[in-house]
Amino acid sequence: MPIEVSNELGKIHVTDEVIAVLAGSAALDCYGLVGMASRKQLKDGIAELLGRDNLGRGVEVRREQDRVEIDLYIIVSYGTKISVVAHNVQTKVKYVLNEVVGLHVDEVHIFVQGVRVSR
């Protein structure tokens, strides 16, 4: 079910897939993030690193009544402070979705699926 945004010119319908791609793209702009991870279980203890064309697969958008919650599955860079990277991702995703879509996001949950040495 798409999110409906109304303005003086009419209505805009934004699907959950678009919100997921925007959230994933915003997250990748943050320092210390290697990439998005698959929402599926870890395979042999190693998180699957998703490419830029699959950003939405690492994001889950949940809506209940008037609340919007986003889960992001990420892989962080070795040597960075995980709590700082997670906070920066939360802040950036909330800001981008508010500015681009006009969507008020209530909560952004971060699931760190792995740590990788960035190249």
C-alpha positions in Angstrom: 0.0 0.0 0.0 1.7 3.2 -1.1 2.0 6.3 1.1 -0.2 9.2 -0.1 1.1 12.7 0.2 -1.4 15.5 -0.6 -0.7 19.0 -1.6 -2.5 21.9 -3.3 -1.8 20.4 -6.8 -3.1 16.9 -6.1 -2.0 13.6 -4.6 1.3 11.8 -4.8 1.6 8.0 -4.2 5.0 6.7 -3.0 5.5 3.0 -2.7 7.5 1.3 0.0 10.1 0.2 -2.5 10.9 3.8 -3.4 11.2 4.7 0.3 13.5 1.7 0.8 15.8 2.7 -2.1 15.9 6.3 -0.8 16.7 5.2 2.7 19.4 2.9 1.4 20.9 5.5 -0.8 20.9 8.1 2.1 22.6 5.6 4.4 25.4 4.9 1.9 26.4 8.6 2.0 27.4 8.2 5.7 31.1 7.7 6.6 32.0 4.3 8.0 29.4 2.4 6.1 30.7 -0.3 3.7 27.3 -1.2 2.3 23.9 -2.6 2.9 23.4 -6.2 4.0 20.7 -8.6 3.0 17.7 -8.9 5.4 18.0 -12.7 5.2 19.9 -14.7 7.7 23.6 -14.8 7.6 25.0 -17.4 5.2 27.8 -19.4 6.9 28.2 -16.5 9.4 29.0 -14.0 6.6 26.6 -11.2 5.7 25.9 -10.7 2.0 27.0 -7.3 0.8 24.5 -5.8 -1.6 25.4 -3.7 -4.6 24.0 -0.3 -5.4 21.3 -1.7 -7.6 19.9 -3.8 -4.7 19.7 -1.1 -2.0 16.1 -1.8 -1.2 16.8 -5.3 -0.2 18.7 -4.1 2.9 15.8 -2.0 4.1 12.4 -2.9 5.5 9.6 -0.3 5.7 6.9 -0.9 8.3 3.7 1.2 8.7 1.1 0.8 11.4 -1.7 3.4 11.5 0.2 6.8 11.3 3.6 5.5 12.4 6.5 4.7 10.0 9.4 2.6 11.1 12.4 1.7 9.0 14.9 -1.2 9.6 18.3 -0.9 8.0 20.7 -3.8 7.7 24.2 -2.5 7.3 27.9 -3.5 7.2 30.3 -1.1 8.9 33.9 -0.4 8.2 36.5 -1.8 10.5 38.0 0.8 12.8 35.0 3.0 13.0 32.9 3.4 16.2 29.7 1.4 15.5 27.5 3.6 17.7 28.5 6.8 15.9 28.0 5.3 12.4 24.6 4.0 13.4 23.6 7.3 14.8 24.7 9.2 11.7 22.8 6.7 9.5 19.6 7.2 11.6 19.9 11.0 11.4 20.7 11.1 7.6 17.8 8.7 6.7 15.3 10.6 8.8 16.4 13.9 7.2 16.4 12.7 3.6 13.0 11.0 3.8 11.5 14.1 5.4 13.1 16.5 2.8 12.6 14.4 -0.3 9.3 12.6 0.3 7.9 14.8 3.1 7.5 11.6 5.2 7.8 11.8 9.0 9.7 8.7 10.1 9.1 7.8 13.7 11.9 5.3 14.2 15.0 4.1 12.3 16.3 0.8 13.6 19.9 -0.2 12.7 21.0 -3.8 12.5 24.7 -4.2 12.1 25.2 -7.5 10.2 29.0 -7.4 9.9 32.3 -5.5 9.9 34.5 -5.3 6.8 37.9 -3.9 6.0 37.1 -1.2 3.5 39.3 -1.1 0.4 
